[in-house]
Structures are given as structure tokens and as C-alpha cells.
């Protein structure tokens, strides 16, 4: 049997590597806590069940590739309010398309926006290092070269844009940037986002802002790619959204990862290409779920409840770790803790404390100490505050 050799790239999946690392280790404690995955453990909003039930008669309908007008309008309205856009700046009919969470959307964008060649050479999909694994998967399956740009503490956990050589910039087809970042929680300031957009337009690549953590923050609300694009102004095709897309999801914002609902918004040409790809090979969001998602994007009260719980979780982290190998992130819900050797500590925490964490090296590329995640562990503070505080107390004691 002959398989697509690019599938082999998926063997680097972080959770498979973690399972192999911890295989055969039996924790001494029975009360185990999983802090590896960014899956909120709070009860989802009751509106999901009630709205889905009210729209149960639509289960026998194939959903449209571009969602419903109500969903697109709710997403556009939320973006306009959240990122202070002029009320009519975003056309929901041309610039918004639903996707099954952000992971599917980010992957599909790699297929939709990556040409056969760029500047006469193999195209590049660029990403920070460390990174969310689907960025690399998108590059490998699209036939692009994945280029990892160092995003370490010395540079504020952001890639140095002025250090990217012009010949590499010319080959970039897609540049993924997560802000607040997974795993470090860094928030990219508006001037950084704007500079990346200018580079994208100058060198004709797509900048994809992964903003799925934008509503989980400890201080001021993070700026976004659409606000930066509006500030930069019209692009080479005369539109303020030229070369720019953003991704948002209800998984983190609304504690609803199982709903599998998000959206992509931005450059109308990219939105159209994405919708055509979904129409041929994707899975559009079912209508009852779109109705529930529409209701959630129209409500902020439940979001603030979750945000308050995450803030309490980070206060627990400050109590237990202070400034020892860690600094409080601006957003997201991950503890990115410098422990010297992430793999060794992950094994020890599992064996002696029943705490499962992700070695930072599994979220980055590089060998040994040259891997920017080598010294770190990532812990997802996604449990209710008391559970999180107890787990962090165990981690602190063992370290």
C-alpha cells in the first residue's frame, strides 16, 4: 500500500510523544490531575443545550458552507465591538466564514493559501518556535517548508521580525502568529501586529492571526489583527483587510470545546477560497450548533465569569511560584515554567505527584538544549480554582 509520505510528519504530535514518555510510569497517587491539554473544565453555558434543542428540527438539513446570515452577523458584530472597528467596516457576507474551531480553520488555510511555488522556490509557512502543532501540520500537508522563528524569553517570546531575511520573506506563503501566545501567554502589541501586516503586504503573503485565547486575559484586553489592519490602512488591492485573516473560537472564550465552533474573518478573497475548499472537502458546522454559537457570540456575561476564574488560577500560580522560573502571562491560560529539563520534570511530576504536564520541547523544534522549549513545562490551568490551586501546590512541593 502506498500512503502519502507527508502523513509521517504527524508522528511528532505532542500528546503521542508525551504518552510514550510516561508509558510504564505508575503514579503513587490516585488523585491525578491532567494539566496537559487546553480543554476548559468549567460547565458550558446552559444556552448551548437550550438553543440546540430549540433548533433540533434542523438536524435533517445540510448546513451551508458559509454558515447562516445570523451567525455571520453575530461574529462581525462581536469583532466590531471587541476590537473597536467602525460599525460597517466588516462585511459579514464577504469577510466571515465559520469553521469547526480554530484548529480545522488553521489547517485548511494552509491548503487554501499555499501555492505550488513562491519566488520560484518551495513556499514557506512560517511560525514562532515554540508553536501550536497544527501550524507545522498545515505546512507539511500543503507541501510547504515549515520555518520556525525563535520566540524565546530574551525577545519577549515573539519572533524578531527585523531579523527575517528578505529572500525568506519572499518565499513565505502563510505566517501564523498566536496572540496571546500558546504556550507562553505573550500578547503581541499593536505596533508588532502592524509591522507584520506591512511585511505581509510588501512580500505578498498571508498573515493568519490565531486569536483563540484573546478573551482570556489578566489585564487589558489584547489588541487584535483586525484593529492593526485598520490602523495600517489599505493594502495592495485597495482593501484594509488585504492579506489578513483572524481566527476565533468558542472553545476557550465560552468553555465549549466540544461545540467545535469558530470562524475565520478577514480578506474577502481568502474567505471565499476557504469556503470553496470547505464546500469540496470540509465539514460545515451543523445548523443547530450554528444557532447555539450565534447566541454565545451575542453574550458577554458568561465570558467574564470564566475570565474571573482564570485570573484566580493565575493568582494561585503567583502564590506558589512567584518569579521563580515564571512570569505572569498577559493572556491565555498556560503556565510556562522554566524547570531546567522539561522531560525529566514531567516524568517526576507524573510519578510522584500524579500531575500530568507537557514538556515544552514537544511544542517546539530543535535538538537538545537548542530546543527553545527544552527547559520548560506547559501546564494548562483549565480546572476550577480549587482543583488548580491544589495541583499547583503539588507541583511546587515536588520542584
C-alpha positions as MATLAB code, in Angstrom:
seq = 'XXXXXXXXXXXXXXXXXXXXXXXXXXXXXXXXXXXXXXXXXXXXXXXXXXXXXXXXXXXXXXXXXXXXXXXXXXXXXXXXXXXXXXXXXXXXXXXXXXXXXXXXXXXXXXXXXXXXXXXXXXXXXXXXXXXXXXXXXXXXXXXXXXXXXXXXXXXXXXXXXXXXXXXXXXXXXXXXXXXXXXXXXXXXXXXXXXXXXXXXXXXXXXXXXXXXXXXXXXXXXXXXXXXXXXXXXXXXXXXXXXXXXXXXXXXXXXXXXXXXXXXXXXXXXXXXXXXXXXXXXXXXXXXXXXXXXXXXXXXXXXXXXXXXXXXXXXXXXXXXXXXXXXXXXXXXXXXXXXXXXXXXXXXXXXXXXXXXXXXXXXXXXXXXXXXXXXXXXXXXXXXXXXXXXXXXXXXXXXX';
ca = [
       0.000    0.000    0.000;
       1.280    3.465   -0.877;
       0.397    6.269    1.535;
       1.033    9.982    1.342;
       4.542   10.299    2.830;
       3.587   13.650    4.309;
       1.419   11.795    6.819;
       4.657   10.752    8.515;
       5.038   14.347    9.705;
       2.098   13.768   12.042;
       4.144   11.371   14.180;
       5.526   14.375   16.067;
       2.103   15.035   17.656;
       2.901   16.316   21.188;
       0.401   14.119   23.027;
       1.703   10.959   21.359;
       5.233   11.886   22.425;
       4.017   12.520   25.958;
       2.241    9.160   26.092;
       5.468    7.464   25.046;
       7.471    9.421   27.650;
       5.166    8.437   30.518;
       4.473    4.863   29.401;
       5.098    2.418   32.214;
       5.139    5.045   34.957;
       2.500    4.386   37.614;
       1.816    7.444   39.798;
       1.958    6.903   43.538;
      -1.194    8.998   43.980;
      -4.688    8.026   42.926;
      -5.987   11.622   42.747;
      -4.497   12.563   39.388;
      -4.860   15.858   37.553;
      -4.326   16.347   33.833;
      -2.810   19.751   33.025;
      -1.611   18.879   29.537;
      -4.449   19.965   27.285;
      -6.100   23.339   26.820;
      -9.572   21.963   27.423;
     -11.610   24.168   29.784;
     -13.120   22.131   32.608;
     -15.848   24.605   33.531;
     -19.519   23.873   32.910;
     -20.512   25.207   29.467;
     -23.181   27.916   29.185;
     -26.725   26.497   29.579;
     -27.716   28.338   26.395;
     -25.971   25.686   24.309;
     -28.364   22.925   25.330;
     -31.473   25.068   25.169;
     -30.727   26.619   21.767;
     -29.647   23.332   20.194;
     -32.855   21.732   21.482;
     -34.955   24.564   20.079;
     -33.330   24.045   16.664;
     -33.443   20.245   16.681;
     -35.755   20.298   13.652;
     -32.744   21.421   11.568;
     -30.728   18.226   12.079;
     -32.158   16.932    8.811;
     -30.664   19.845    6.830;
     -27.222   20.001    5.261;
     -25.585   23.181    6.576;
     -24.356   25.795    4.089;
     -20.593   26.146    3.702;
     -20.679   29.791    4.744;
     -22.956   29.363    7.731;
     -26.119   31.340    8.349;
     -26.604   35.101    7.919;
     -27.369   35.301   11.652;
     -24.080   33.629   12.592;
     -22.001   35.805   10.267;
     -23.738   38.938   11.531;
     -23.165   37.952   15.180;
     -19.475   37.247   14.536;
     -18.986   40.517   12.656;
     -20.828   42.479   15.339;
     -18.730   40.904   18.090;
     -15.489   41.675   16.240;
     -16.536   45.282   15.697;
     -17.369   45.831   19.373;
     -14.423   43.885   20.767;
     -11.739   45.474   18.566;
     -13.282   48.942   18.177;
     -13.902   48.707   14.438;
     -16.267   51.106   12.651;
     -19.727   49.587   12.661;
     -19.810   48.970    8.887;
     -16.129   48.198    8.368;
     -16.572   44.417    8.261;
     -18.933   42.918    5.689;
     -20.355   39.724    7.253;
     -21.374   38.399    3.829;
     -17.870   38.556    2.342;
     -15.441   38.571    5.266;
     -16.692   35.959    7.747;
     -16.905   32.172    7.410;
     -17.496   29.580   10.157;
     -15.107   26.724   10.845;
     -15.013   23.782   13.231;
     -12.984   25.516   15.907;
      -9.708   27.201   15.024;
      -7.645   24.046   14.505;
      -9.572   22.969   11.409;
      -9.551   26.518   10.079;
      -5.811   26.983   10.518;
      -5.110   23.665    8.802;
      -7.451   24.392    5.895;
      -5.958   27.839    5.414;
      -2.583   26.219    4.752;
      -4.170   24.282    1.888;
      -6.113   27.257    0.563;
      -3.348   29.864    0.700;
      -0.185   27.920   -0.164;
       0.809   27.985   -3.879;
       2.944   25.406   -5.654;
       5.896   27.810   -5.636;
       6.736   31.226   -4.252;
       9.521   33.417   -5.651;
      10.385   30.463   -7.884;
      11.105   28.177   -4.941;
       9.332   25.926   -2.470;
       6.886   28.042   -0.467;
       7.307   28.615    3.258;
       4.819   28.571    6.104;
       6.404   30.476    8.987;
       5.569   30.197   12.675;
       7.004   31.087   16.088;
       9.077   28.472   17.877;
       7.502   27.180   20.229;
       4.206   26.860   18.362;
       0.783   25.205   18.141;
       1.352   21.889   16.343;
      -1.301   22.378   13.645;
       0.803   25.145   12.054;
       3.527   22.634   11.218;
       0.951   20.076   10.101;
      -0.589   22.634    7.740;
       2.832   23.311    6.229;
       3.743   19.653    5.789;
       0.459   18.559    4.225;
       0.426   21.607    1.917;
       3.919   20.720    0.677;
       5.476   23.875    2.116;
       8.651   24.210    4.137;
       7.915   24.840    7.807;
      10.222   27.586    9.080;
      10.474   28.033   12.838;
      11.263   31.540   14.074;
      12.759   31.748   17.540;
      10.362   33.141   20.146;
      12.302   32.957   23.404;
      12.311   34.929   26.643;
      15.140   37.222   25.524;
      12.921   38.502   22.707;
       9.728   38.724   24.736;
       8.582   35.366   23.317;
       7.925   36.963   19.907;
       9.844   36.330   16.666;
      12.171   39.195   15.721;
      10.584   40.434   12.507;
      13.571   42.584   11.546;
      15.806   39.511   11.646;
      13.913   37.684    8.861;
      15.937   37.911    5.657;
      14.252   39.352    2.537;
      14.777   36.190    0.470;
      12.912   34.196    3.127;
      10.144   36.783    3.344;
       9.653   36.475   -0.424;
       9.082   32.714   -0.056;
       6.544   32.943    2.792;
       3.014   31.980    1.785;
       1.462   31.995    5.278;
       2.744   33.412    8.564;
       0.957   32.064   11.650;
       1.001   34.138   14.825;
      -0.871   33.275   18.022;
      -1.607   36.159   20.395;
      -1.969   35.661   23.310;
       0.608   33.022   22.532;
       0.348   29.309   23.100;
       2.266   28.339   25.230;
       3.866   31.469   26.699;
       0.837   33.778   27.016;
       2.648   36.717   25.394;
       0.437   39.432   23.931;
       1.775   40.971   20.727;
       1.396   44.777   20.860;
      -0.402   46.664   18.101;
       2.811   48.043   16.576;
       4.155   44.497   16.243;
       0.940   43.299   14.580;
       1.025   46.304   12.252;
       4.635   45.682   11.235;
       3.810   42.060   10.420;
       0.907   43.205    8.229;
       3.188   45.642    6.379;
       5.665   42.839    5.727;
       2.858   40.570    4.511;
       1.725   43.163    2.004;
       5.220   44.061    0.866;
       6.203   40.425    0.307;
       2.723   39.191   -0.656;
       1.985   36.581    1.975;
      -0.981   35.848    4.241;
      -0.694   36.686    7.909;
      -3.017   34.486    9.956;
      -3.648   35.754   13.472;
      -4.699   32.898   15.751;
      -6.676   34.755   18.417;
      -8.457   31.864   20.107;
      -7.129   32.996   23.538;
      -7.995   36.668   23.059;
     -10.784   36.613   25.667;
      -8.695   35.026   28.426;
      -6.516   37.782   29.837;
      -5.262   39.059   33.164;
      -5.065   42.794   32.433;
      -6.172   44.907   29.493;
      -7.907   43.169   26.561;
      -5.314   42.117   23.962;
      -5.252   44.003   20.659;
      -6.101   42.075   17.511;
      -5.097   41.707   13.902;
      -8.188   43.457   12.520;
      -7.598   46.556   14.610;
      -3.989   46.632   13.432;
      -5.047   46.163    9.806;
      -7.465   49.063   10.058;
      -4.707   51.253   11.514;
      -2.271   50.297    8.743;
      -4.835   51.212    6.095;
      -5.483   49.955    2.553;
      -3.317   47.203    1.130;
      -2.079   46.494   -2.393;
      -5.591   45.595   -3.645;
      -7.134   48.651   -2.028;
      -8.793   46.898    0.906;
      -7.955   47.327    4.576;
      -8.221   43.543    5.021;
      -5.750   42.675    2.265;
      -3.500   39.714    3.235;
      -5.014   39.449    6.744;
      -7.232   36.866    8.421;
      -8.037   36.238   12.080;
      -9.347   33.096   13.768;
     -11.624   32.974   16.797;
     -13.265   30.125   18.663;
     -15.808   29.417   21.379;
     -13.648   26.646   22.869;
     -11.762   28.889   25.287;
     -13.942   32.011   25.343;
     -17.133   30.114   26.171;
     -15.744   26.932   27.733;
     -17.248   24.960   24.838;
     -14.501   22.959   23.107;
     -16.958   20.184   22.271;
     -19.145   22.564   20.294;
     -16.396   22.749   17.643;
     -17.369   26.201   16.518;
     -15.225   29.119   15.453;
     -14.778   31.402   12.494;
     -12.265   32.979   10.161;
     -12.634   36.658    9.273;
     -10.690   38.995    7.056;
      -9.573   39.277    3.430;
     -12.659   38.504    1.279;
     -10.574   36.649   -1.332;
      -9.177   34.327    1.332;
     -12.599   33.838    2.908;
     -14.023   32.896   -0.484;
     -11.194   30.436   -1.186;
     -11.626   28.891    2.266;
     -15.385   28.482    1.736;
     -14.802   26.792   -1.638;
     -12.365   24.362   -0.034;
     -14.824   23.548    2.757;
     -17.522   23.036    0.130;
     -15.443   20.403   -1.616;
     -13.694   18.639    1.260;
     -14.681   20.088    4.613;
     -17.415   19.622    7.162;
     -19.657   22.682    7.583;
     -20.983   23.405   11.065;
     -24.475   21.891   11.609;
     -27.332   24.365   11.801;
     -28.366   23.680   15.433;
     -24.760   24.252   16.511;
     -24.538   27.434   14.462;
     -27.638   28.674   16.262;
     -26.028   27.983   19.642;
     -22.808   29.661   18.523;
     -24.765   32.704   17.362;
     -26.266   33.032   20.834;
     -22.860   32.732   22.529;
     -21.193   35.373   20.346;
     -24.033   37.696   21.336;
     -23.464   37.333   25.093;
     -20.528   38.546   27.224;
     -21.745   37.801   30.738;
     -20.703   34.146   30.724;
     -17.283   35.092   29.305;
     -16.470   37.342   32.234;
     -17.388   34.547   34.666;
     -14.818   32.229   33.098;
     -12.242   35.017   32.837;
     -12.540   35.679   36.568;
     -11.863   32.002   37.299;
      -8.738   32.009   35.125;
      -7.486   35.102   36.916;
      -7.929   33.295   40.207;
      -5.930   30.374   38.819;
      -3.045   32.663   37.950;
      -3.166   34.238   41.381;
      -2.631   30.711   42.735;
       0.362   30.324   40.418;
       1.825   33.580   41.723;
       1.420   32.383   45.306;
       3.225   29.129   44.604;
       5.920   30.229   42.163;
       6.366   33.988   42.495;
       9.056   34.905   39.979;
      10.912   31.581   40.177;
      11.275   30.474   36.558;
       7.976   32.068   35.603;
       6.356   35.371   34.851;
       2.628   36.021   34.765;
       1.371   35.998   31.163;
      -0.776   38.707   29.670;
      -3.294   36.213   28.357;
      -4.164   32.603   27.715;
      -4.338   30.038   30.495;
      -0.972   28.289   30.409;
       1.779   28.129   32.980;
       5.077   28.187   31.021;
       7.513   27.253   33.733;
      11.306   27.087   33.451;
      12.321   23.892   35.284;
      15.691   23.172   33.642;
      14.685   19.918   31.917;
      11.049   19.674   30.875;
      11.002   15.967   30.063;
      12.633   14.887   33.309;
      10.320   17.081   35.375;
       7.224   15.865   33.507;
       8.160   12.299   34.426;
       8.782   13.218   38.051;
       5.539   15.166   38.428;
       3.558   12.263   36.999;
       5.324    9.586   39.045;
       5.496   11.385   42.403;
       2.534   13.744   42.219;
       0.009   12.366   39.733;
       0.247   15.645   37.817;
       0.396   15.366   34.038;
       2.099   18.287   32.244;
       3.512   18.822   28.757;
       7.293   19.050   28.245;
       7.985   22.326   26.497;
      10.293   20.645   23.996;
       7.283   18.868   22.481;
       5.862   22.244   21.474;
       8.996   23.382   19.670;
      11.620   22.228   17.192;
      15.318   21.871   17.894;
      17.682   19.283   19.316;
      18.576   19.028   22.981;
      19.294   22.314   24.694;
      18.930   24.086   21.336;
      15.210   23.415   21.508;
      13.643   26.639   22.916;
      11.163   24.604   24.944;
      13.758   22.223   26.419;
      13.866   23.907   29.854;
      10.106   24.335   30.200;
       6.903   22.576   31.075;
       3.462   23.750   29.992;
       0.581   23.350   32.433;
      -2.962   24.224   31.372;
      -4.728   25.999   34.243;
      -8.151   24.990   32.978;
      -9.683   23.415   36.079;
     -11.859   25.196   38.664;
      -9.755   27.330   41.033;
      -9.664   24.914   43.967;
      -8.563   21.985   41.797;
      -5.948   24.171   40.119;
      -4.618   25.536   43.411;
      -4.260   22.023   44.864;
      -2.470   20.790   41.727;
      -0.085   23.749   41.701;
       0.693   23.184   45.384;
       1.747   19.639   44.492;
       3.903   20.877   41.620;
       5.580   23.490   43.796;
       6.294   20.954   46.531;
       7.853   18.487   44.118;
      10.003   21.146   42.493;
];
